[in-house]
Amino acid sequence: MNLQNLDDDQVDAKQPETGSESEPEPEAPPKGMLADFWRALALLSRIPVFIPCDFSAHAMARSVWCWPLVGLFMAGIAIIPAYVIEILTGNVMITAIVATFTLIALTGAMHEDGIADCADGFGGGLDRQRKLEIMRDSRIGTYGVVALVLCLAMRIVLLDAAGESGSMAAILIVMATLSRAAMPIVTYVFDPAREDGLGKSAGRPDIKVVSAGIAIALVLVVIVAGAVTAFMCLIAMMVGASVVGWIARHQIGGHTGDVLGMTQIISELLVGIAFIAILQIAG
């Protein structure tokens, strides 16, 4: 299960129906901070989660604080094959491509699908309803292809630039954590564009939970990249979330699962640009 699946399939987050008396009682989903992480991991990735999770609107909104931790977890996984390839080939560009491929495999390309759908819908639809219809179409159009190519190329170039200075692991963590702290900002500030799908079922998170996620991401970035880089990357992330949210509200009246995917990609790229800019200034 992930963000894109919830939006496309119009999954309604509700409690399971009560079975017959002869059927065993279903295992109750765990509660607490660890349960929030498992829920977030199941929502934001293709990594198997064998623990039952509560995907009610309240539970989903409560767990957004640990979305940056999911980003950290996936970045950590992506670093492993990337550095194996770097040792074997000594080529930073190949390493950047492997890291990008690993992250896409871990998420099931959900964020890339989101920005492609948004590009097709916003670029090809003449009115709000038509834009939403295009965004739900599984086919990809010219706008979507162009958006995907440019975004993937930018990500690889950013990783390559950081890798040349020995900072690929750091930029992977910074981009992955801050970009996943950006998505809850959009869900808090802007209304859902549909009456079904992820935007409606996920609910609106509390500002304290959203702030906690931003604080966690910021602390992680300070640890791996320093306070100055953290401050500049935070500004870049906020700009990305604000711009995507404003465009989505203007185009379709609010956010959807696709818009959240677009938020992650755009915020990630802007954060990466800020990271490289600080490296250049410091160098």
N, C-alpha and C positions, 0 to 999 in steps of 0.2 A: 504494500500500500504506500502511496506517496501523494504529494500535493496534486500532481497532474492527474492521477487516477481519480482522486476524489472529485476534481472539477469536471473532467470529461464524462465520467460515468454518472454524475449527479448522485453521488452516494449520500444518503440522508443519515446523518449520525444519530442513531437512536438505539435504545436498549433492545437486545434480542428478545424474541417472543418466548413466552413460557412454554416449555415442552410438556408432554404428557407425564403422568405420575410415574410411569415405568422408566422414563428416561432419567439418567443421572443429572444432578444439578451441575450447570456449567461452572468452571473454576472462576472465582471472582477475580477481576483484574486487580493487580497490586496498586497501592497508593503511595504517595510521597514523592520525594525528589528523584529517587532512582526510577520510579515509574514514569515520571515526566521525561526522563532521558530516553527510556525505551520507547515511549510513545513518539517522541520527536525523531528518534532514529528510524522507526518504522515509517513515519510520515515523510521524511526528507531523503530517504535512501532506499536502495534495493538490498541492503544488508539484511539477512534473515533475522527476525526477532521472534523467538519461540515462546515468549511470555505474553499472555493475554493482555491486551491494552484496551483502555476505555477511550473511545474516540467520540465521546459526546462533545458538544460545543464548549461546555464549561471546561472539560478536561483538556481539550486541545488548546484553548485560549490560555489556560494556566501554564502549559508546558513551553511556551515560546521563550521563556527565560534561558532555556538550555539549548536553543537552536545553535548558538555559537559553539557550544561544546560538541555538537554533532559535526559542525564544520571542522573543528580541531581534530576530531577523531578520524574523519575522512582524509584530511590533509596528511595526518600522520601515516595513514595507510598508503597514500599516494607517494609519499617520500621514499618508501622502501624500494619499490621497483625502479623508481627514477634514479636513485643513487647506484643501484646495481648496474643499470645501463650506463651510467656515467663512468663507473669503474671499468666496464667492459669496452666501451667505445671511446671514452674521453671527449665525446661530442656533446656540448651543452644543448644544442638545438634538438638533437634526438632525445635527450633527457627531458627537455621541456615538453616535447610531443608525448612522450610516455606518461609523464605526470598528468597532462591534460586528458589523455585517453583513460587513465585510471580513475580520475575524478568523474568523468562522464559515465564510465561503467558503474561506479558506485551509486550514482544518482539515477541511473537509467535514462540519462539525457533529459530529465524532467525540466530543468531550467532552460536548456537549449530549446526544447519543444515550446516552452512558454514564450520565449522572445520571438521565435519564428511565427507562432500563432498571432502574437500581438502585432508583429510587423505586417503580416498578411491582412489582419482585420483592420488595423488602423489605416493602412495604406490603400486597401482595396474596397472597403465599405463606404457607402455614401451616407448612411444614417446609422444611428446607434444599434438598432435591431439587426441590420445587415452585418455590421461589424462583429456583433456577438455570434451570429450564425457562422461567419467565416472562421472565427476563432475556435469554434467547436468542430469544424471540418478537419478530418484527419489528414487530408491532403495538404501539401505545402506548395506555396506559390512563389513567384519571383521575389517579392519583398522578403519572404521568409528565408529563402536561399541566400540572398545578399546579406541579410542580418546575421545569419549563422556563419557564413564565410568570414565576414569582417570581425565578428566577435571571437571566433576561434583563432583567427590569425593574430588578433591583438593579444589574446591571452598567451599564446605561444611566444610571441615577441617579448612580452613583459617577463615571462619566466626565463627566457633566454638572456635578457639583459641583466636580470638579477643573478642568474647563474654565472655569468661572466665575472661577477664580483664575489662569488661564493655565498650568495644570499638566497638561493632558490628555496631552501627549506623555510626560511623566514618569510619570504613573500607568499609562499603557499599557505602558511598558517594565517598570516595577516589577511589575505584576500578571502580565505574560506570562512574565518570567524566573523569579520566585520560585515561581510555581505549577507550572512545569515542573521545578523542582528538588524539588518535593514528591513527585512520583510515584515517583522511585527510592527514596525513603525507605520508602514502603509496600512496594515489591517486596523491599527488603532486610529489613525488620523482620517482615513477615507472609508466611506460606506461601501458595502458589497454592490456590485453592478447587477447581480442576478438574485432571484429569489430562491435559487437552488445552487448546488455545487459547493465548492470549498468556501468561497467568500461568505456565504450565508451560514453554512454548517459550522465553520470554525469559530464563529462568534468574535466579539471584540475584546481583546485582552485588556487587562487592567494596566494603567500607566506604570504602576510599581513593577509589574512583571516585565513590561517592555524595557523599563529603565534598568532592571537587573540584568537583562540580556546584554544591553549596551555596555554596562559596567564590566561584565564578565569578559566580553570581547576586548574591551579597552585594556583591561589588566593583562590579558594574554598578549596583546600587541606590545604593551610596554615591556613585558618580560623578554620577548624575542627580538624586538626592534628598537626599543628605547622610547622615551617620552615624547621627543620632538616628532618622530615618525608616527607615533600613535595619535598625536594631536592632529597632524595634517591628514592622516588617513581617515580619522573620524570625521573631519570636515568633508572630505571627498565622499564618504559613505552617506552622510546626511544629504549632501547635494544630489547624489544618485537617487536616493529614496524619494526625495522631494520632487525631483523632476519627473520621475516615472509616475509617481502618484498624481501629480498635477496633469500630466498628459492623459493618464487613464481616466481621470474624472472628466476631462474635457471631451475625450473620445467616446467613452461608454458609460460615464456616470459613476465610476467607482472601480473597485478592484475585483479580480477573479484569480483563480489559481494560475492562469497564464501570466497575469500582471505581476504576481509574486515571483514567478520564474524570471520575468524580465527585470524585476527589481534586483534580484540576486545577481544576474549577469552584469547589468549596468553598474551597480554598486561595486562589484568585484573589479571591473575594469578601471573605474575611476580610482579606487583604492590602490590598485596596482600602479597606475600612472603616478599617483602621489608618492608611493614608495620609491619608484625609480627616480623621481625628481629629487627626493631627499638624498638618495645615493649619489646623484650627480653633484648636488651642492656640497655634500660632505667630502666628495672625492676631489 
